Amino acid sequence: MRSHLLNDRTAGTYRRTVTAGVEHIAARLAHADRPFTGIAPPALAPVVDAVDLDHPLGDADAALAELDRLYLRDAVYFHHPRYLAHLNCPVVIPAVLGEAVLSAVNSSLDTWDQSAGATLIERRLVDWTAARIGLGPAADGVFTSGGTQSNLHALLLAREEACDGVRKEHGADLRTAEILPRLRILASAHGHFSVRKSASLLGLGEEAVVEVPCDAERRMRPAALAAALADLQRDGLVPMAVVATAGTTDFGSVDPLAQIAELCAGYGVWLHVDAAYGCGLLVSGRRRHLLAGIERADSVTVDFHKSFFQPVSSSAVLVRDRAALRHATYHADYLNPERMAAEQIPNQVDKSLQTTRRFDALKLWLTLRVMGADGVGALFDEVCDLAGAGWRLLDEDPRFEVVVRPQLSTLVFRYVPRGARPDPALVDAANLHARERLAASGAAMVAGTKVDGRHYLKFTLLNPETTTEDLAAVLDLIAAHAADHTGESLVPDVPAPSTASPVQAAQAAPAVPAR
Ligand SMILES: *Cc1c(COP(=O)(O)O)cnc(C)c1O
């Protein structure tokens, strides 16, 4: 069994095994003609259940062949140009190389004596990101597992700062439990649900999140925020943080950061900017201005695994004042005794919610060293351009209704049947049906969401390989599936034999040139 340990004597096995895996994936990627096979859980679950985990296969080739049936053959492939569903990006090769290196060396980023140079590399990237944001000389931060953790971390720091503030004003002996019920978090109606989850985990209860209304473009209204802050003050409650979203998950809308920062400064409230999605703007050549005001944040969430084309996980939380990170610092004699801080041995566990932690920063490091920040930004600009082109398609197409003109790279829209006043329940059902049928066919993957209680469809565009023709072809498929459901006859301008269903007609429509 020792032959399976990766060490000086097993380099040959390591090379052969990993190369076989790489060859296998390369072949899979080359042959994926659809983003998904459309397989359903009842078909796949028995195959996975049938594996006897107490009887190993003994060699990697056999395990890989088995894995192909269990997973790889029917996986959802984000690199395919017609994967248009969630905030998953195709990944860049330098980052995949980083992934291979970091798991083979297996550094842990909690302490210097488990990581050495890895700690320094992560710190350089934290400083680089903070400088891109413009947070100033006292900034710091740490890599995390994702936006959810980054938001939780930032709000923990905000909570502790708010508790300190209340104690300063009302008495140093006030206990945290007495203060928590008075704390409130303000976020827009389109903020991420992890804000409510954080409020709950932080002992505030999700009711502590005050929803600030948005404008028609789904951006937080500063006037509404001002009113909400004034209400809290009047009621003797404490605004613990304002969470502005730089790129809402559904609409990609960027809250007016500068105006929000101004209000936060006036009330002395912690400003957290959730840029999990919009962080790609930090390296954009043409859209960086959309983040104007982010430099005034107290904390920022960035998800490199969304708009920097990095494999999951790669995220960070940044803070304006590194002193705030002390709220997550605990000392253990075995790991990070206070003596180490005194000796100035660099140590990331003092800043993190995790202990053992992956060297995810390496992926971004190799990406920047190979492609450069401008290269990443150019890819993100391309998908934002594509969203603009997609919006024009939808806006001109009488079969569809599109909600907002995108600032980033999502499009929220729905199919509307012909006729003067279609039944709202029928419209909902037609859109749901279209999404389900499309996923079952595997021809394309799109997401769904609700707008004002009604079902809509969503394109999340993060693949620069996706073309306007792809979007047009997928819209034809959606319209055909939806029309199938409503029982509408064929859309007149799609030529097809009269016996064909709308779906058959759309599938028979001129195909997009093969790639
Ligand atoms: C995706 C997202 C998150 C959550 O990030 P994870 O990496 O999925 O945990 C938080 N906020 C926004 C705005 C997001 O889009």
The ligand as an SDF file (V2000), in Angstrom:
LIG
                    3D

 15 15  0  0  0  0  0  0  0  0999 V2000
  -22.0190   33.8080   -5.6800 C   0  0  0  0  0  0  0  0  0  0  0  0
  -22.2570   34.9380   -4.7670 C   0  0  0  0  0  0  0  0  0  0  0  0
  -22.0010   34.8210   -3.4000 C   0  0  0  0  0  0  0  0  0  0  0  0
  -21.6260   33.4930   -2.7680 C   0  0  0  0  0  0  0  0  0  0  0  0
  -20.3820   33.0870   -3.1800 O   0  0  0  0  0  0  0  0  0  0  0  0
  -19.9470   31.5340   -3.1160 P   0  0  0  0  0  0  0  0  0  0  0  0
  -18.5790   31.5700   -3.6610 O   0  0  0  0  0  0  0  0  0  0  0  0
  -20.9190   30.7960   -3.9820 O   0  0  0  0  0  0  0  0  0  0  0  0
  -20.0180   31.1040   -1.7020 O   0  0  0  0  0  0  0  0  0  0  0  0
  -22.1470   35.9370   -2.6210 C   0  0  0  0  0  0  0  0  0  0  0  0
  -22.5340   37.1090   -3.1530 N   0  0  0  0  0  0  0  0  0  0  0  0
  -22.8170   37.2570   -4.4560 C   0  0  0  0  0  0  0  0  0  0  0  0
  -23.2500   38.5830   -4.9750 C   0  0  0  0  0  0  0  0  0  0  0  0
  -22.6810   36.1680   -5.3150 C   0  0  0  0  0  0  0  0  0  0  0  0
  -22.9780   36.3000   -6.6150 O   0  0  0  0  0  0  0  0  0  0  0  0
  1  2  1  0
  2  3  1  0
  2 14  2  0
  3  4  1  0
  3 10  2  0
  4  5  1  0
  5  6  1  0
  6  7  2  0
  6  8  1  0
  6  9  1  0
 10 11  1  0
 11 12  2  0
 12 13  1  0
 12 14  1  0
 14 15  1  0
M  END
$$$$
